[in-house]
Amino acid sequence: MKNIAQNNKAANIILTASCFILLYWNFAHNFDVYKYIVVGALYEISALLVLAATYILPLFILIVALANKFYINKKFYTALGILALTIILLFTVYN
């Protein structure tokens, strides 16, 4: 776990994934994804995977932070904030 906590490449991947998740849910809730058949099909295929990642990634970040006594790369905290914002948006604005 210590390798993951200070690894810049892992932090960049998780930060990019969290930004993608936020953009995905914003796009899915602000535009009619079923207007075009291909976009609707891609949404249906990917929605469960993105939903799982929305809740699993914050748990993973918290486990890594607890295992390393909160001495982790700062990008993990940024990703955690973005994912928390995404979850709040899903339960408030998009509900």
Backbone as JSON Lines, residues from 0, in Angstrom:
{"i":0,"aa":"M","n":[0.81,-1.2,0.0],"ca":[0.0,0.0,0.0],"c":[0.85,1.26,0.0]}
{"i":1,"aa":"K","n":[2.04,1.18,0.57],"ca":[2.88,2.38,0.61],"c":[3.33,2.78,-0.79]}
{"i":2,"aa":"N","n":[3.51,1.79,-1.66],"ca":[3.89,2.12,-3.03],"c":[2.77,2.86,-3.75]}
{"i":3,"aa":"I","n":[1.54,2.46,-3.51],"ca":[0.4,3.12,-4.15],"c":[0.21,4.52,-3.59]}
{"i":4,"aa":"A","n":[0.42,4.69,-2.3],"ca":[0.15,5.97,-1.65],"c":[1.03,7.1,-2.17]}
{"i":5,"aa":"Q","n":[2.26,6.81,-2.52],"ca":[3.16,7.86,-2.98],"c":[3.42,7.8,-4.49]}
{"i":6,"aa":"N","n":[2.82,6.84,-5.17],"ca":[3.04,6.66,-6.59],"c":[2.3,7.75,-7.37]}
{"i":7,"aa":"N","n":[3.03,8.54,-8.12],"ca":[2.44,9.64,-8.88],"c":[1.61,9.12,-10.05]}
{"i":8,"aa":"K","n":[2.02,8.01,-10.65],"ca":[1.29,7.46,-11.78],"c":[-0.08,6.95,-11.33]}
{"i":9,"aa":"A","n":[-0.14,6.26,-10.23],"ca":[-1.42,5.78,-9.7],"c":[-2.33,6.94,-9.32]}
{"i":10,"aa":"A","n":[-1.75,7.98,-8.75],"ca":[-2.54,9.16,-8.38],"c":[-3.1,9.84,-9.62]}
{"i":11,"aa":"N","n":[-2.31,9.92,-10.69],"ca":[-2.8,10.52,-11.93],"c":[-3.92,9.7,-12.54]}
{"i":12,"aa":"I","n":[-3.81,8.39,-12.49],"ca":[-4.85,7.52,-13.05],"c":[-6.15,7.69,-12.28]}
{"i":13,"aa":"I","n":[-6.07,7.7,-10.96],"ca":[-7.28,7.83,-10.15],"c":[-7.88,9.22,-10.29]}
{"i":14,"aa":"L","n":[-7.05,10.25,-10.38],"ca":[-7.56,11.6,-10.58],"c":[-8.25,11.72,-11.94]}
{"i":15,"aa":"T","n":[-7.67,11.14,-12.97],"ca":[-8.28,11.17,-14.3],"c":[-9.59,10.39,-14.31]}
{"i":16,"aa":"A","n":[-9.61,9.25,-13.64],"ca":[-10.83,8.45,-13.57],"c":[-11.94,9.19,-12.84]}
{"i":17,"aa":"S","n":[-11.6,9.89,-11.77],"ca":[-12.63,10.62,-11.03],"c":[-13.16,11.8,-11.84]}
{"i":18,"aa":"C","n":[-12.3,12.46,-12.6],"ca":[-12.77,13.54,-13.49],"c":[-13.67,12.98,-14.59]}
{"i":19,"aa":"F","n":[-13.3,11.83,-15.13],"ca":[-14.12,11.18,-16.15],"c":[-15.49,10.81,-15.57]}
{"i":20,"aa":"I","n":[-15.53,10.31,-14.35],"ca":[-16.79,9.92,-13.72],"c":[-17.69,11.13,-13.54]}
{"i":21,"aa":"L","n":[-17.11,12.25,-13.08],"ca":[-17.9,13.47,-12.91],"c":[-18.45,13.95,-14.25]}
{"i":22,"aa":"L","n":[-17.64,13.97,-15.28],"ca":[-18.09,14.39,-16.6],"c":[-19.13,13.42,-17.17]}
{"i":23,"aa":"Y","n":[-18.95,12.14,-16.94],"ca":[-19.89,11.13,-17.43],"c":[-21.28,11.36,-16.86]}
{"i":24,"aa":"W","n":[-21.37,11.53,-15.55],"ca":[-22.69,11.72,-14.94],"c":[-23.3,13.06,-15.31]}
{"i":25,"aa":"N","n":[-22.48,14.1,-15.44],"ca":[-23.01,15.38,-15.88],"c":[-23.56,15.28,-17.3]}
{"i":26,"aa":"F","n":[-22.85,14.63,-18.18],"ca":[-23.31,14.46,-19.55],"c":[-24.58,13.61,-19.59]}
{"i":27,"aa":"A","n":[-24.6,12.53,-18.83],"ca":[-25.74,11.62,-18.86],"c":[-27.01,12.26,-18.32]}
{"i":28,"aa":"H","n":[-26.89,13.18,-17.38],"ca":[-28.08,13.79,-16.81],"c":[-28.48,15.11,-17.47]}
{"i":29,"aa":"N","n":[-27.59,15.72,-18.21],"ca":[-27.91,17.0,-18.84],"c":[-28.31,16.89,-20.31]}
{"i":30,"aa":"F","n":[-28.01,15.77,-20.94],"ca":[-28.34,15.59,-22.35],"c":[-29.18,14.33,-22.51]}
{"i":31,"aa":"D","n":[-29.98,14.32,-23.56],"ca":[-30.79,13.15,-23.85],"c":[-29.92,12.1,-24.53]}
{"i":32,"aa":"V","n":[-29.48,11.13,-23.74],"ca":[-28.56,10.12,-24.28],"c":[-29.27,9.15,-25.2]}
{"i":33,"aa":"Y","n":[-30.59,9.1,-25.13],"ca":[-31.33,8.17,-25.98],"c":[-31.76,8.8,-27.3]}
{"i":34,"aa":"K","n":[-31.36,10.04,-27.55],"ca":[-31.7,10.69,-28.81],"c":[-31.02,9.98,-29.98]}
{"i":35,"aa":"Y","n":[-29.8,9.55,-29.76],"ca":[-29.05,8.8,-30.77],"c":[-28.86,7.37,-30.26]}
{"i":36,"aa":"I","n":[-29.07,6.42,-31.13],"ca":[-29.06,5.01,-30.74],"c":[-27.71,4.57,-30.2]}
{"i":37,"aa":"V","n":[-26.64,5.0,-30.85],"ca":[-25.3,4.57,-30.44],"c":[-24.94,5.14,-29.07]}
{"i":38,"aa":"V","n":[-25.26,6.4,-28.84],"ca":[-24.95,7.02,-27.55],"c":[-25.77,6.35,-26.45]}
{"i":39,"aa":"G","n":[-27.02,6.05,-26.71],"ca":[-27.85,5.36,-25.73],"c":[-27.33,3.97,-25.41]}
{"i":40,"aa":"A","n":[-26.87,3.27,-26.44],"ca":[-26.32,1.93,-26.22],"c":[-25.04,1.99,-25.39]}
{"i":41,"aa":"L","n":[-24.17,2.94,-25.71],"ca":[-22.93,3.09,-24.93],"c":[-23.24,3.47,-23.48]}
{"i":42,"aa":"Y","n":[-24.25,4.31,-23.29],"ca":[-24.65,4.68,-21.93],"c":[-25.14,3.44,-21.17]}
{"i":43,"aa":"E","n":[-25.99,2.65,-21.8],"ca":[-26.52,1.46,-21.14],"c":[-25.42,0.46,-20.79]}
{"i":44,"aa":"I","n":[-24.44,0.32,-21.66],"ca":[-23.35,-0.62,-21.42],"c":[-22.44,-0.15,-20.29]}
{"i":45,"aa":"S","n":[-22.18,1.15,-20.24],"ca":[-21.19,1.66,-19.29],"c":[-21.75,2.17,-17.97]}
{"i":46,"aa":"A","n":[-23.05,2.33,-17.85],"ca":[-23.63,2.95,-16.66],"c":[-23.33,2.17,-15.38]}
{"i":47,"aa":"L","n":[-23.46,0.86,-15.42],"ca":[-23.21,0.08,-14.2],"c":[-21.74,0.08,-13.8]}
{"i":48,"aa":"L","n":[-20.86,0.06,-14.78],"ca":[-19.42,0.12,-14.46],"c":[-19.05,1.46,-13.84]}
{"i":49,"aa":"V","n":[-19.58,2.53,-14.39],"ca":[-19.26,3.85,-13.86],"c":[-19.92,4.04,-12.49]}
{"i":50,"aa":"L","n":[-21.11,3.5,-12.31],"ca":[-21.76,3.58,-11.0],"c":[-20.95,2.83,-9.94]}
{"i":51,"aa":"A","n":[-20.45,1.66,-10.3],"ca":[-19.61,0.91,-9.35],"c":[-18.34,1.68,-9.03]}
{"i":52,"aa":"A","n":[-17.71,2.26,-10.04],"ca":[-16.48,3.03,-9.82],"c":[-16.75,4.28,-8.98]}
{"i":53,"aa":"T","n":[-17.94,4.84,-9.1],"ca":[-18.29,6.03,-8.33],"c":[-18.24,5.76,-6.83]}
{"i":54,"aa":"Y","n":[-18.62,4.55,-6.43],"ca":[-18.63,4.23,-5.0],"c":[-17.41,3.45,-4.54]}
{"i":55,"aa":"I","n":[-16.76,2.73,-5.43],"ca":[-15.6,1.93,-5.03],"c":[-14.33,2.78,-4.92]}
{"i":56,"aa":"L","n":[-14.13,3.73,-5.82],"ca":[-12.9,4.55,-5.77],"c":[-12.76,5.36,-4.48]}
{"i":57,"aa":"P","n":[-13.82,6.01,-3.96],"ca":[-13.63,6.7,-2.67],"c":[-13.27,5.75,-1.54]}
{"i":58,"aa":"L","n":[-13.86,4.56,-1.54],"ca":[-13.5,3.57,-0.51],"c":[-12.04,3.14,-0.64]}
{"i":59,"aa":"F","n":[-11.6,2.94,-1.87],"ca":[-10.2,2.57,-2.1],"c":[-9.26,3.67,-1.61]}
{"i":60,"aa":"I","n":[-9.59,4.92,-1.92],"ca":[-8.74,6.04,-1.48],"c":[-8.7,6.12,0.04]}
{"i":61,"aa":"L","n":[-9.84,5.94,0.68],"ca":[-9.87,5.99,2.15],"c":[-9.1,4.84,2.77]}
{"i":62,"aa":"I","n":[-9.17,3.66,2.19],"ca":[-8.4,2.52,2.71],"c":[-6.91,2.77,2.57]}
{"i":63,"aa":"V","n":[-6.49,3.29,1.42],"ca":[-5.06,3.61,1.22],"c":[-4.62,4.7,2.2]}
{"i":64,"aa":"A","n":[-5.48,5.7,2.41],"ca":[-5.14,6.78,3.34],"c":[-5.03,6.27,4.77]}
{"i":65,"aa":"L","n":[-5.95,5.43,5.17],"ca":[-5.89,4.89,6.53],"c":[-4.7,3.96,6.73]}
{"i":66,"aa":"A","n":[-4.37,3.18,5.72],"ca":[-3.24,2.27,5.83],"c":[-1.92,3.02,5.93]}
{"i":67,"aa":"N","n":[-1.86,4.22,5.36],"ca":[-0.63,5.01,5.38],"c":[-0.72,6.22,6.31]}
{"i":68,"aa":"K","n":[-1.67,6.19,7.22],"ca":[-1.86,7.25,8.22],"c":[-2.01,8.61,7.55]}
{"i":69,"aa":"F","n":[-2.79,8.65,6.48],"ca":[-3.12,9.86,5.72],"c":[-1.9,10.55,5.13]}
{"i":70,"aa":"Y","n":[-0.82,9.82,4.94],"ca":[0.37,10.34,4.26],"c":[0.36,9.8,2.83]}
{"i":71,"aa":"I","n":[-0.46,10.42,1.99],"ca":[-0.6,9.98,0.61],"c":[-0.4,11.18,-0.32]}
{"i":72,"aa":"N","n":[-0.31,10.9,-1.59],"ca":[-0.15,11.93,-2.6],"c":[-1.37,12.86,-2.57]}
{"i":73,"aa":"K","n":[-1.16,14.15,-2.75],"ca":[-2.25,15.13,-2.67],"c":[-3.28,14.96,-3.78]}
{"i":74,"aa":"K","n":[-2.89,14.32,-4.86],"ca":[-3.85,14.09,-5.94],"c":[-4.95,13.13,-5.52]}
{"i":75,"aa":"F","n":[-4.65,12.24,-4.58],"ca":[-5.68,11.35,-4.06],"c":[-6.76,12.15,-3.33]}
{"i":76,"aa":"Y","n":[-6.37,13.16,-2.58],"ca":[-7.34,13.99,-1.88],"c":[-8.2,14.78,-2.86]}
{"i":77,"aa":"T","n":[-7.59,15.26,-3.94],"ca":[-8.34,15.96,-4.97],"c":[-9.35,15.02,-5.62]}
{"i":78,"aa":"A","n":[-8.91,13.82,-5.93],"ca":[-9.82,12.82,-6.52],"c":[-10.95,12.48,-5.56]}
{"i":79,"aa":"L","n":[-10.64,12.38,-4.28],"ca":[-11.67,12.09,-3.29],"c":[-12.69,13.22,-3.22]}
{"i":80,"aa":"G","n":[-12.23,14.45,-3.31],"ca":[-13.14,15.6,-3.33],"c":[-14.03,15.6,-4.56]}
{"i":81,"aa":"I","n":[-13.47,15.28,-5.71],"ca":[-14.26,15.23,-6.94],"c":[-15.3,14.12,-6.86]}
{"i":82,"aa":"L","n":[-14.91,12.97,-6.33],"ca":[-15.87,11.87,-6.2],"c":[-16.95,12.18,-5.17]}
{"i":83,"aa":"A","n":[-16.59,12.88,-4.1],"ca":[-17.59,13.28,-3.11],"c":[-18.58,14.27,-3.74]}
{"i":84,"aa":"L","n":[-18.07,15.19,-4.54],"ca":[-18.94,16.13,-5.25],"c":[-19.87,15.39,-6.21]}
{"i":85,"aa":"T","n":[-19.35,14.39,-6.89],"ca":[-20.16,13.6,-7.81],"c":[-21.28,12.89,-7.08]}
{"i":86,"aa":"I","n":[-20.98,12.28,-5.95],"ca":[-22.0,11.56,-5.18],"c":[-23.04,12.53,-4.64]}
{"i":87,"aa":"I","n":[-22.6,13.68,-4.18],"ca":[-23.55,14.7,-3.7],"c":[-24.46,15.16,-4.83]}
{"i":88,"aa":"L","n":[-23.9,15.38,-6.01],"ca":[-24.71,15.78,-7.16],"c":[-25.71,14.7,-7.54]}
{"i":89,"aa":"L","n":[-25.29,13.45,-7.49],"ca":[-26.2,12.35,-7.84],"c":[-27.38,12.26,-6.89]}
{"i":90,"aa":"F","n":[-27.16,12.55,-5.6],"ca":[-28.23,12.43,-4.63],"c":[-29.07,13.7,-4.47]}
{"i":91,"aa":"T","n":[-28.57,14.84,-4.9],"ca":[-29.32,16.08,-4.7],"c":[-29.85,16.63,-6.02]}
{"i":92,"aa":"V","n":[-28.98,17.06,-6.89],"ca":[-29.4,17.76,-8.1],"c":[-30.05,16.8,-9.09]}
{"i":93,"aa":"Y","n":[-29.46,15.64,-9.29],"ca":[-29.93,14.72,-10.33],"c":[-30.95,13.71,-9.83]}
{"i":94,"aa":"N","n":[-31.45,13.87,-8.63],"ca":[-32.41,12.93,-8.1],"c":[-33.81,13.32,-8.46]}
